[in-house]
Amino acid sequence: MDKLERLSLLMLASFLLFMASMAVAAVWLVEPARAEGLAATGHETATLTIHIERVAPGGGILRLGVYDAAHYPDDKSTPLAFADVPASSPVITVTLKDLPPGRYAIESFQDVNANGKMDMSWLGLPLEPYGFSRDARPLLSKPGFNAVAFMLSAGENSQTLHLQNTQGIATAGF
């Protein structure tokens, strides 16, 4: 086997390893977060059904996350639970299971162009529809945790939020 063949095999193996790691990462990112170890300790878990209304007709992906107080202030934090679902109707229902009871907040936005981020104007204003638990409205920045927090009890729970800024997609050119 000459140098060129070995180099080609090495590059092929590296590419296959990279693709396998991306597949594992994709499965890990898509799987909703679950509360670990709760069943072993005997604690009850919660199911949260979230009804998102006023989804804009622009399509894209509805992205939402459930955060505790420690992770809510940081926009780069990993949510306790999350869902990314096609924005295919004016009302979308998402159910998250096996959550630990506690005090949480929901953040959501409709990623109309499916670029993985909330698009902002040059002034820093959202260009895509967004929403928070308790239908909190931002004033120059996202609402604080206390304005959006709700209690999640063991068993069945539900929250309804209405997306805001649905007219923003018409002016953003999506």
PyRosetta script that sets phi, psi and omega in degrees:
from pyrosetta import init, pose_from_sequence

init()
pose = pose_from_sequence("MDKLERLSLLMLASFLLFMASMAVAAVWLVEPARAEGLAATGHETATLTIHIERVAPGGGILRLGVYDAAHYPDDKSTPLAFADVPASSPVITVTLKDLPPGRYAIESFQDVNANGKMDMSWLGLPLEPYGFSRDARPLLSKPGFNAVAFMLSAGENSQTLHLQNTQGIATAGF")
pose.set_psi(1, 124.2)
pose.set_omega(1, -178.2)
pose.set_phi(2, -85.4)
pose.set_psi(2, 176.7)
pose.set_omega(2, -176.2)
pose.set_phi(3, -60.4)
pose.set_psi(3, -40.6)
pose.set_omega(3, -178.2)
pose.set_phi(4, -64.8)
pose.set_psi(4, -41.6)
pose.set_omega(4, 178.3)
pose.set_phi(5, -65.8)
pose.set_psi(5, -42.0)
pose.set_omega(5, 178.9)
pose.set_phi(6, -64.4)
pose.set_psi(6, -42.5)
pose.set_omega(6, 178.1)
pose.set_phi(7, -62.7)
pose.set_psi(7, -42.2)
pose.set_omega(7, 178.4)
pose.set_phi(8, -62.7)
pose.set_psi(8, -43.5)
pose.set_omega(8, 178.0)
pose.set_phi(9, -64.8)
pose.set_psi(9, -39.9)
pose.set_omega(9, 178.4)
pose.set_phi(10, -63.9)
pose.set_psi(10, -43.1)
pose.set_omega(10, 178.7)
pose.set_phi(11, -65.7)
pose.set_psi(11, -40.5)
pose.set_omega(11, 178.6)
pose.set_phi(12, -63.8)
pose.set_psi(12, -44.6)
pose.set_omega(12, 179.0)
pose.set_phi(13, -63.0)
pose.set_psi(13, -41.6)
pose.set_omega(13, 178.1)
pose.set_phi(14, -62.7)
pose.set_psi(14, -43.5)
pose.set_omega(14, 179.1)
pose.set_phi(15, -62.4)
pose.set_psi(15, -45.0)
pose.set_omega(15, -179.8)
pose.set_phi(16, -64.4)
pose.set_psi(16, -38.9)
pose.set_omega(16, 177.0)
pose.set_phi(17, -64.5)
pose.set_psi(17, -42.9)
pose.set_omega(17, 176.9)
pose.set_phi(18, -60.2)
pose.set_psi(18, -47.0)
pose.set_omega(18, -179.2)
pose.set_phi(19, -63.3)
pose.set_psi(19, -39.4)
pose.set_omega(19, 178.8)
pose.set_phi(20, -65.2)
pose.set_psi(20, -40.8)
pose.set_omega(20, 179.1)
pose.set_phi(21, -67.3)
pose.set_psi(21, -35.5)
pose.set_omega(21, 177.2)
pose.set_phi(22, -66.4)
pose.set_psi(22, -37.7)
pose.set_omega(22, 178.4)
pose.set_phi(23, -65.0)
pose.set_psi(23, -42.4)
pose.set_omega(23, 178.0)
pose.set_phi(24, -63.9)
pose.set_psi(24, -43.0)
pose.set_omega(24, 179.1)
pose.set_phi(25, -63.0)
pose.set_psi(25, -40.1)
pose.set_omega(25, 179.9)
pose.set_phi(26, -63.1)
pose.set_psi(26, -43.1)
pose.set_omega(26, 178.3)
pose.set_phi(27, -64.0)
pose.set_psi(27, -41.8)
pose.set_omega(27, -179.5)
pose.set_phi(28, -64.9)
pose.set_psi(28, -39.7)
pose.set_omega(28, -179.0)
pose.set_phi(29, -73.3)
pose.set_psi(29, -33.0)
pose.set_omega(29, -177.0)
pose.set_phi(30, -79.6)
pose.set_psi(30, -32.8)
pose.set_omega(30, -179.2)
pose.set_phi(31, -65.7)
pose.set_psi(31, 122.6)
pose.set_omega(31, 178.6)
pose.set_phi(32, -59.2)
pose.set_psi(32, 144.7)
pose.set_omega(32, 179.3)
pose.set_phi(33, -63.1)
pose.set_psi(33, 140.8)
pose.set_omega(33, 179.1)
pose.set_phi(34, -122.2)
pose.set_psi(34, 151.1)
pose.set_omega(34, 175.3)
pose.set_phi(35, -76.8)
pose.set_psi(35, 122.4)
pose.set_omega(35, -176.8)
pose.set_phi(36, -90.0)
pose.set_psi(36, 139.4)
pose.set_omega(36, 171.4)
pose.set_phi(37, 78.0)
pose.set_psi(37, 2.2)
pose.set_omega(37, -177.6)
pose.set_phi(38, -70.2)
pose.set_psi(38, -38.6)
pose.set_omega(38, -178.4)
pose.set_phi(39, -64.9)
pose.set_psi(39, -36.1)
pose.set_omega(39, -178.3)
pose.set_phi(40, -68.0)
pose.set_psi(40, -28.7)
pose.set_omega(40, -179.0)
pose.set_phi(41, -90.8)
pose.set_psi(41, -5.1)
pose.set_omega(41, 178.1)
pose.set_phi(42, 86.0)
pose.set_psi(42, 2.4)
pose.set_omega(42, 179.4)
pose.set_phi(43, -75.8)
pose.set_psi(43, 143.4)
pose.set_omega(43, 176.3)
pose.set_phi(44, -78.2)
pose.set_psi(44, 153.6)
pose.set_omega(44, 177.2)
pose.set_phi(45, -110.5)
pose.set_psi(45, 171.5)
pose.set_omega(45, -178.6)
pose.set_phi(46, -119.4)
pose.set_psi(46, 151.5)
pose.set_omega(46, 170.5)
pose.set_phi(47, -114.5)
pose.set_psi(47, 130.8)
pose.set_omega(47, -178.8)
pose.set_phi(48, -117.9)
pose.set_psi(48, 117.2)
pose.set_omega(48, 175.0)
pose.set_phi(49, -101.9)
pose.set_psi(49, 123.0)
pose.set_omega(49, -176.7)
pose.set_phi(50, -114.0)
pose.set_psi(50, 124.2)
pose.set_omega(50, 176.6)
pose.set_phi(51, -102.2)
pose.set_psi(51, 118.7)
pose.set_omega(51, 179.4)
pose.set_phi(52, -107.1)
pose.set_psi(52, 118.4)
pose.set_omega(52, -178.2)
pose.set_phi(53, -110.9)
pose.set_psi(53, 163.5)
pose.set_omega(53, -178.5)
pose.set_phi(54, 66.6)
pose.set_psi(54, 36.4)
pose.set_omega(54, 174.5)
pose.set_phi(55, -69.8)
pose.set_psi(55, 127.7)
pose.set_omega(55, -176.4)
pose.set_phi(56, -69.2)
pose.set_psi(56, 149.9)
pose.set_omega(56, -178.5)
pose.set_phi(57, -72.1)
pose.set_psi(57, 2.4)
pose.set_omega(57, -177.5)
pose.set_phi(58, -71.6)
pose.set_psi(58, -8.7)
pose.set_omega(58, 179.7)
pose.set_phi(59, 80.0)
pose.set_psi(59, -147.9)
pose.set_omega(59, -178.5)
pose.set_phi(60, 88.0)
pose.set_psi(60, -149.8)
pose.set_omega(60, -176.2)
pose.set_phi(61, -126.5)
pose.set_psi(61, 131.0)
pose.set_omega(61, 173.3)
pose.set_phi(62, -87.4)
pose.set_psi(62, 121.5)
pose.set_omega(62, -178.4)
pose.set_phi(63, -114.7)
pose.set_psi(63, 130.8)
pose.set_omega(63, 176.9)
pose.set_phi(64, -142.0)
pose.set_psi(64, 152.2)
pose.set_omega(64, 178.9)
pose.set_phi(65, -138.4)
pose.set_psi(65, 148.8)
pose.set_omega(65, 175.9)
pose.set_phi(66, -111.4)
pose.set_psi(66, 126.2)
pose.set_omega(66, -173.5)
pose.set_phi(67, -124.4)
pose.set_psi(67, 149.2)
pose.set_omega(67, 169.4)
pose.set_phi(68, -92.6)
pose.set_psi(68, 175.5)
pose.set_omega(68, -175.6)
pose.set_phi(69, -60.8)
pose.set_psi(69, -35.9)
pose.set_omega(69, -177.6)
pose.set_phi(70, -67.5)
pose.set_psi(70, -31.8)
pose.set_omega(70, -175.4)
pose.set_phi(71, -102.9)
pose.set_psi(71, -11.6)
pose.set_omega(71, -176.6)
pose.set_phi(72, -64.0)
pose.set_psi(72, -43.3)
pose.set_omega(72, -174.6)
pose.set_phi(73, -64.9)
pose.set_psi(73, -25.3)
pose.set_omega(73, -175.1)
pose.set_phi(74, -95.0)
pose.set_psi(74, 114.4)
pose.set_omega(74, -178.6)
pose.set_phi(75, -66.3)
pose.set_psi(75, -12.0)
pose.set_omega(75, -179.4)
pose.set_phi(76, -101.1)
pose.set_psi(76, 4.1)
pose.set_omega(76, -179.2)
pose.set_phi(77, -72.2)
pose.set_psi(77, 153.4)
pose.set_omega(77, 174.5)
pose.set_phi(78, -83.6)
pose.set_psi(78, 128.3)
pose.set_omega(78, 179.5)
pose.set_phi(79, -71.4)
pose.set_psi(79, 158.0)
pose.set_omega(79, 174.8)
pose.set_phi(80, -62.4)
pose.set_psi(80, -39.3)
pose.set_omega(80, 176.9)
pose.set_phi(81, -147.5)
pose.set_psi(81, 154.7)
pose.set_omega(81, -179.2)
pose.set_phi(82, -153.2)
pose.set_psi(82, 167.1)
pose.set_omega(82, 174.1)
pose.set_phi(83, -152.7)
pose.set_psi(83, 141.4)
pose.set_omega(83, 171.1)
pose.set_phi(84, -123.5)
pose.set_psi(84, 114.3)
pose.set_omega(84, -177.4)
pose.set_phi(85, -130.6)
pose.set_psi(85, 151.0)
pose.set_omega(85, 177.6)
pose.set_phi(86, -60.1)
pose.set_psi(86, 134.5)
pose.set_omega(86, 178.0)
pose.set_phi(87, -86.2)
pose.set_psi(87, 77.8)
pose.set_omega(87, -169.8)
pose.set_phi(88, -106.9)
pose.set_psi(88, -3.7)
pose.set_omega(88, 179.0)
pose.set_phi(89, -151.3)
pose.set_psi(89, 163.8)
pose.set_omega(89, -177.7)
pose.set_phi(90, -65.6)
pose.set_psi(90, -21.9)
pose.set_omega(90, 177.4)
pose.set_phi(91, -129.0)
pose.set_psi(91, 128.9)
pose.set_omega(91, 179.6)
pose.set_phi(92, -125.2)
pose.set_psi(92, 137.6)
pose.set_omega(92, 177.5)
pose.set_phi(93, -116.4)
pose.set_psi(93, 130.1)
pose.set_omega(93, 179.9)
pose.set_phi(94, -123.4)
pose.set_psi(94, 134.6)
pose.set_omega(94, 177.4)
pose.set_phi(95, -118.1)
pose.set_psi(95, 125.6)
pose.set_omega(95, 177.3)
pose.set_phi(96, -112.9)
pose.set_psi(96, 131.7)
pose.set_omega(96, -175.0)
pose.set_phi(97, -115.2)
pose.set_psi(97, 163.7)
pose.set_omega(97, 174.4)
pose.set_phi(98, 61.1)
pose.set_psi(98, 39.3)
pose.set_omega(98, 177.1)
pose.set_phi(99, -91.7)
pose.set_psi(99, 145.2)
pose.set_omega(99, 175.0)
pose.set_phi(100, -75.6)
pose.set_psi(100, 139.3)
pose.set_omega(100, 175.8)
pose.set_phi(101, -58.4)
pose.set_psi(101, 149.7)
pose.set_omega(101, -179.9)
pose.set_phi(102, 163.8)
pose.set_psi(102, -167.3)
pose.set_omega(102, -178.9)
pose.set_phi(103, -105.4)
pose.set_psi(103, 124.6)
pose.set_omega(103, -172.9)
pose.set_phi(104, -138.0)
pose.set_psi(104, 170.4)
pose.set_omega(104, 175.3)
pose.set_phi(105, -134.7)
pose.set_psi(105, 148.8)
pose.set_omega(105, 177.1)
pose.set_phi(106, -114.2)
pose.set_psi(106, 133.1)
pose.set_omega(106, 170.0)
pose.set_phi(107, -119.0)
pose.set_psi(107, 140.6)
pose.set_omega(107, 180.0)
pose.set_phi(108, -147.4)
pose.set_psi(108, 150.0)
pose.set_omega(108, 169.6)
pose.set_phi(109, -151.8)
pose.set_psi(109, 154.7)
pose.set_omega(109, 178.4)
pose.set_phi(110, -97.2)
pose.set_psi(110, 107.5)
pose.set_omega(110, 179.6)
pose.set_phi(111, -81.2)
pose.set_psi(111, 82.3)
pose.set_omega(111, -171.3)
pose.set_phi(112, -58.7)
pose.set_psi(112, -42.4)
pose.set_omega(112, -178.6)
pose.set_phi(113, -95.0)
pose.set_psi(113, 7.8)
pose.set_omega(113, 175.3)
pose.set_phi(114, 51.8)
pose.set_psi(114, 41.8)
pose.set_omega(114, 178.4)
pose.set_phi(115, -96.7)
pose.set_psi(115, 5.2)
pose.set_omega(115, 175.2)
pose.set_phi(116, 82.6)
pose.set_psi(116, 8.1)
pose.set_omega(116, -180.0)
pose.set_phi(117, -147.5)
pose.set_psi(117, 161.2)
pose.set_omega(117, 174.5)
pose.set_phi(118, -80.4)
pose.set_psi(118, 118.3)
pose.set_omega(118, 179.3)
pose.set_phi(119, -77.6)
pose.set_psi(119, 138.4)
pose.set_omega(119, -177.1)
pose.set_phi(120, -124.1)
pose.set_psi(120, 153.4)
pose.set_omega(120, 174.3)
pose.set_phi(121, -76.3)
pose.set_psi(121, 173.6)
pose.set_omega(121, 179.1)
pose.set_phi(122, -65.7)
pose.set_psi(122, -16.8)
pose.set_omega(122, 175.7)
pose.set_phi(123, -88.3)
pose.set_psi(123, -4.9)
pose.set_omega(123, -178.9)
pose.set_phi(124, 87.9)
pose.set_psi(124, 16.1)
pose.set_omega(124, 177.8)
pose.set_phi(125, -91.1)
pose.set_psi(125, 141.0)
pose.set_omega(125, -179.1)
pose.set_phi(126, -64.0)
pose.set_psi(126, 136.8)
pose.set_omega(126, 176.8)
pose.set_phi(127, -101.7)
pose.set_psi(127, -9.2)
pose.set_omega(127, -179.2)
pose.set_phi(128, -117.1)
pose.set_psi(128, 156.6)
pose.set_omega(128, 179.4)
pose.set_phi(129, -61.9)
pose.set_psi(129, 143.8)
pose.set_omega(129, -178.5)
pose.set_phi(130, -145.5)
pose.set_psi(130, 163.8)
pose.set_omega(130, 177.7)
pose.set_phi(131, -161.3)
pose.set_psi(131, 159.4)
pose.set_omega(131, 179.5)
pose.set_phi(132, -131.8)
pose.set_psi(132, 156.9)
pose.set_omega(132, 173.7)
pose.set_phi(133, -59.9)
pose.set_psi(133, 154.3)
pose.set_omega(133, -176.6)
pose.set_phi(134, 62.2)
pose.set_psi(134, 16.0)
pose.set_omega(134, -179.8)
pose.set_phi(135, 49.8)
pose.set_psi(135, 35.4)
pose.set_omega(135, 179.1)
pose.set_phi(136, -62.8)
pose.set_psi(136, 143.7)
pose.set_omega(136, 179.8)
pose.set_phi(137, -109.2)
pose.set_psi(137, 129.9)
pose.set_omega(137, 179.2)
pose.set_phi(138, -73.0)
pose.set_psi(138, 152.0)
pose.set_omega(138, 174.2)
pose.set_phi(139, -132.5)
pose.set_psi(139, 95.4)
pose.set_omega(139, -178.5)
pose.set_phi(140, 71.2)
pose.set_psi(140, -13.4)
pose.set_omega(140, 173.3)
pose.set_phi(141, -160.8)
pose.set_psi(141, 171.5)
pose.set_omega(141, -178.2)
pose.set_phi(142, -64.5)
pose.set_psi(142, 149.8)
pose.set_omega(142, -178.8)
pose.set_phi(143, -63.4)
pose.set_psi(143, 151.2)
pose.set_omega(143, 178.0)
pose.set_phi(144, -68.0)
pose.set_psi(144, 163.4)
pose.set_omega(144, -176.9)
pose.set_phi(145, -56.6)
pose.set_psi(145, -43.2)
pose.set_omega(145, -178.4)
pose.set_phi(146, -61.9)
pose.set_psi(146, -28.6)
pose.set_omega(146, 179.7)
pose.set_phi(147, -75.3)
pose.set_psi(147, -21.2)
pose.set_omega(147, -175.4)
pose.set_phi(148, -115.3)
pose.set_psi(148, -8.4)
pose.set_omega(148, -172.5)
pose.set_phi(149, -70.8)
pose.set_psi(149, 147.1)
pose.set_omega(149, 175.1)
pose.set_phi(150, -143.2)
pose.set_psi(150, 157.9)
pose.set_omega(150, 179.0)
pose.set_phi(151, -91.3)
pose.set_psi(151, 132.7)
pose.set_omega(151, 176.6)
pose.set_phi(152, -108.5)
pose.set_psi(152, 117.4)
pose.set_omega(152, -178.3)
pose.set_phi(153, -98.3)
pose.set_psi(153, 161.1)
pose.set_omega(153, 174.7)
pose.set_phi(154, -59.9)
pose.set_psi(154, 142.6)
pose.set_omega(154, -179.3)
pose.set_phi(155, 98.4)
pose.set_psi(155, -153.0)
pose.set_omega(155, -176.4)
pose.set_phi(156, -84.0)
pose.set_psi(156, 135.1)
pose.set_omega(156, 177.5)
pose.set_phi(157, -138.8)
pose.set_psi(157, 155.7)
pose.set_omega(157, 174.6)
pose.set_phi(158, -144.0)
pose.set_psi(158, 151.5)
pose.set_omega(158, 176.4)
pose.set_phi(159, -137.7)
pose.set_psi(159, 146.6)
pose.set_omega(159, 174.5)
pose.set_phi(160, -123.8)
pose.set_psi(160, 132.6)
pose.set_omega(160, 173.8)
pose.set_phi(161, -132.8)
pose.set_psi(161, 150.8)
pose.set_omega(161, -178.4)
pose.set_phi(162, -113.0)
pose.set_psi(162, 125.4)
pose.set_omega(162, 178.4)
pose.set_phi(163, -66.0)
pose.set_psi(163, 140.9)
pose.set_omega(163, 177.0)
pose.set_phi(164, -107.6)
pose.set_psi(164, 163.5)
pose.set_omega(164, 175.5)
pose.set_phi(165, 69.5)
pose.set_psi(165, 27.6)
pose.set_omega(165, -179.7)
pose.set_phi(166, -66.7)
pose.set_psi(166, -21.4)
pose.set_omega(166, 176.1)
pose.set_phi(167, -75.8)
pose.set_psi(167, -17.2)
pose.set_omega(167, -178.3)
pose.set_phi(168, -60.8)
pose.set_psi(168, -30.1)
pose.set_omega(168, -177.8)
pose.set_phi(169, -71.3)
pose.set_psi(169, -25.9)
pose.set_omega(169, 178.1)
pose.set_phi(170, -69.3)
pose.set_psi(170, -36.3)
pose.set_omega(170, -177.9)
pose.set_phi(171, -88.6)
pose.set_psi(171, -13.8)
pose.set_omega(171, -178.0)
pose.set_phi(172, -85.8)
pose.set_psi(172, -11.5)
pose.set_omega(172, 178.7)
pose.set_phi(173, 82.8)
pose.set_psi(173, 23.4)
pose.set_omega(173, 178.5)
pose.set_phi(174, -80.3)
pose.dump_pdb("model.pdb")
